[in-house]
Amino acid sequence: MLVLTRRVNESIVIGNNIVITILEIQRDAIRIGIKAPHDVEINREEIFQLLADKLKDSAMVIESNQMESETSNLVDEQV
């Protein structure tokens, strides 16, 4: 992990098209602004994790349904 020190109104550039700017520093919170292309998805980590968990659960349901369908097809073929 890269660790940088920044002050209010100072920025960090990622690649050629993402700029992160420190907007405000309070006691236990830092407000940041992010400039990025519209096709770059930006989420807080906890939201990202929820989305990843939902996708994982959806994939498991789809996989389970596919397995049930294949099993049903095998049974039908044997009968």
N, C-alpha and C positions, 0 to 999 in steps of 0.2 A: 504494500500500500504506500502510495506517495503521500506525504504529509507536507502541506504548505501553510504558511502564515500569510493572511491577508487582512487588510483593514477596510473600513467602510469605504465604498466606492472603488475598491480595487477588484480586479477581475482575474479569472483563470481562463485560458483558452484551451479547448480540447479539439484536436484535429484542426481543420480549417474553418469549421462552421458552428461550433458550440462555444458560447461564452457564458461563464458563470460569474455573477457579480455579487459581492457582499453589499446588501442594502442597509441593514440595520443590525446592531448587536445589542441585545438586552441581557439581563442577568443570566438566564438559562436557555435562551433561544437566539438563533441567528436567522435573519430573513435573507434569503438569497433570490436573485433573479436569474432566469436561465433563458438565453436566446439560442434557439435551435431551429433547424428546418421543421416544417410541419409534419414531415413523414417520420420524424424521430419521436418515439413514444417516451414520455417522461412520467415516472410515477414515484411516489414515496415508497420506501422499501416495504413497509407493511402492506400497502395496497398491491404492490408487485407480487408479494408472497401469496396474498389471497387469490389473485388472478392465476398464479402458477398452480396453486392447490386446486382451484376449480377446473383448470384445464386437465390436470392430472386425473381428477375424479371423472371428468367427462371421457377421457381416453380409456379409463378402466371400464366404464359402462359400455362404451362402444366395443371394446375388445371382448367383454363378457357376452354381449349380444351376438357378436360374430361367432364366438365359440359355440354358443347355444344353437345358432343357425347351422353351423357346420355339423354339430352333433346330430341335430334333427335330420339333416340331409343324409348322413351316414345311416341312421336308423331306417329312414325311408328306403334307401337303396338296398338294405339287407332284407327288408320285408317284401 
